[in-house]
Amino acid sequence: MELEKVEIIAYQPKYAAHFYKLNVEWLEKYFYVEPYDEKVLSNPQKYILDAGGFIFFAKYNNEIVGVVSLINQKTFFELSKMAVAPKYQGLKIGEKLMDFCIQFAKNQQWKSVTLYSNRKLIPAIELYKKTGFKEVELEKKSHYERSDIKMLLEF
């Protein structure tokens, strides 16, 4: 697979099922689908796009192989719902999605991007650190039960 042939495209309703499936796949592998996940993944138009957020897909050979979103949490944007199809993991697609989102955020003139994760997702945490995210204090009641780390990338 040639990474330069992976195209990052904006959300289109015809890809909504991919957004759901790719995220549920990894959530069920490592955790479980929380009520907040189910709500957002089932209706990305309402809970992400209409709320001022963005969703991007990684497309390779006409196949959706990855997804990521930037959710408007009112006081900050959250990098969230990033997933890569299992057969394409380890090929730097996640990194390409991250780089795209960071450039997108800078072009929007945002001051920062925040994310929530879990320390057992070691490759993901390493990618975030490599990209420049720094660990910050996790609030007591974040919207994810599974999150045990909060990270911030300031521009």
Wavefront OBJ file of the C-alpha trace (Angstrom):
o trace
v 0.000 0.000 0.000
v 1.278 3.441 -0.909
v 0.388 5.999 1.757
v 0.365 8.834 -0.781
v -2.562 7.080 -2.476
v -4.621 7.404 0.702
v -6.951 10.345 0.220
v -8.492 12.267 3.128
v -12.052 13.322 2.302
v -14.777 15.196 4.150
v -17.871 13.494 5.534
v -20.540 12.381 3.109
v -23.811 10.827 4.329
v -23.197 7.732 2.182
v -20.221 6.912 4.446
v -22.107 7.185 7.766
v -22.221 3.396 8.149
v -18.400 3.255 7.858
v -18.080 5.872 10.604
v -20.209 3.690 12.876
v -18.676 0.319 11.941
v -14.996 1.312 12.157
v -15.465 2.877 15.595
v -17.640 0.120 17.057
v -15.064 -2.423 15.857
v -12.231 -0.999 17.967
v -14.450 -0.068 20.899
v -15.722 -3.635 21.188
v -12.197 -5.012 20.830
v -10.732 -2.978 23.707
v -13.697 -1.699 25.743
v -17.415 -1.535 25.041
v -19.701 0.947 23.309
v -20.745 3.516 25.905
v -24.109 5.323 25.651
v -22.308 8.523 24.562
v -20.535 6.589 21.774
v -23.766 5.000 20.570
v -25.513 8.381 20.438
v -22.713 10.119 18.514
v -21.875 7.220 16.187
v -25.528 6.576 15.321
v -26.217 10.163 14.382
v -23.008 11.971 13.406
v -24.978 14.574 11.466
v -26.774 15.750 14.608
v -24.087 15.273 17.254
v -20.961 16.259 15.321
v -21.665 18.129 12.088
v -24.715 20.176 13.117
v -22.888 21.073 16.343
v -20.054 22.682 14.370
v -17.734 19.678 14.162
v -16.070 17.825 11.309
v -15.608 14.239 10.151
v -12.953 13.024 7.738
v -12.388 9.658 6.086
v -9.262 7.977 4.779
v -10.043 6.480 1.382
v -7.821 4.006 -0.425
v -8.710 2.338 -3.745
v -12.340 3.446 -3.369
v -12.522 1.844 0.084
v -13.014 3.705 3.375
v -10.095 2.535 5.523
v -10.122 5.084 8.353
v -12.064 7.840 10.029
v -11.561 10.704 12.464
v -13.665 13.534 13.838
v -13.192 16.933 15.402
v -16.066 17.456 17.826
v -17.037 20.947 18.932
v -17.262 20.691 22.730
v -18.224 24.390 22.981
v -15.017 25.558 24.717
v -12.606 23.357 22.749
v -12.395 20.968 19.817
v -11.902 17.306 20.590
v -10.056 14.955 18.262
v -12.200 11.855 18.577
v -13.652 8.754 16.937
v -10.427 7.907 15.143
v -10.344 4.374 13.777
v -8.543 2.441 11.068
v -9.833 -0.788 9.547
v -7.996 -3.764 11.127
v -6.404 -4.940 7.874
v -4.925 -1.462 7.331
v -3.562 -0.880 10.832
v 0.165 -0.287 11.181
v 0.393 1.420 7.783
v 0.473 4.994 9.153
v -3.110 5.801 8.150
v -3.874 6.966 11.710
v -0.852 9.238 11.520
v -2.042 10.641 8.190
v -5.502 11.331 9.689
v -3.894 13.040 12.722
v -1.622 15.198 10.581
v -4.583 16.203 8.433
v -6.641 17.199 11.492
v -3.790 19.208 12.979
v -3.272 21.098 9.732
v -7.030 21.600 9.455
v -7.183 22.985 13.023
v -4.308 25.368 12.318
v -6.025 26.544 9.122
v -9.159 27.223 11.192
v -6.915 29.258 13.535
v -7.860 27.188 16.570
v -5.581 27.580 19.590
v -5.504 23.861 20.432
v -6.995 20.389 20.026
v -7.857 18.103 22.948
v -8.304 14.346 23.060
v -9.305 11.681 25.547
v -7.868 8.191 25.499
v -6.944 5.193 27.592
v -3.413 4.272 28.599
v -3.823 0.679 27.437
v -4.005 1.947 23.832
v -0.214 2.200 23.755
v 0.294 2.686 19.972
v -2.303 5.482 19.987
v -0.741 7.234 23.008
v 2.695 6.996 21.358
v 1.293 8.543 18.168
v -0.274 11.402 20.148
v 2.997 12.098 21.988
v 5.003 11.927 18.744
v 2.567 14.416 17.219
v 3.130 16.850 20.097
v 0.186 16.201 22.418
v 0.976 16.686 26.107
v -0.836 15.063 29.004
v -3.049 17.451 30.998
v -5.263 16.942 34.037
v -8.314 14.781 33.347
v -11.513 16.207 34.778
v -13.392 13.986 37.255
v -16.405 13.507 34.966
v -15.323 13.328 31.340
v -17.916 12.173 28.797
v -16.131 8.811 28.398
v -16.093 6.241 31.187
v -13.029 4.578 29.616
v -10.833 7.677 29.449
v -7.953 7.736 31.908
v -5.823 10.274 30.051
v -6.519 13.678 28.538
v -4.069 15.252 26.117
v -3.728 18.710 24.632
v -1.941 20.005 21.563
v -1.464 23.763 21.584
v -0.507 25.721 18.484
l 1 2 3 4 5 6 7 8 9 10 11 12 13 14 15 16 17 18 19 20 21 22 23 24 25 26 27 28 29 30 31 32 33 34 35 36 37 38 39 40 41 42 43 44 45 46 47 48 49 50 51 52 53 54 55 56 57 58 59 60 61 62 63 64 65 66 67 68 69 70 71 72 73 74 75 76 77 78 79 80 81 82 83 84 85 86 87 88 89 90 91 92 93 94 95 96 97 98 99 100 101 102 103 104 105 106 107 108 109 110 111 112 113 114 115 116 117 118 119 120 121 122 123 124 125 126 127 128 129 130 131 132 133 134 135 136 137 138 139 140 141 142 143 144 145 146 147 148 149 150 151 152 153 154 155
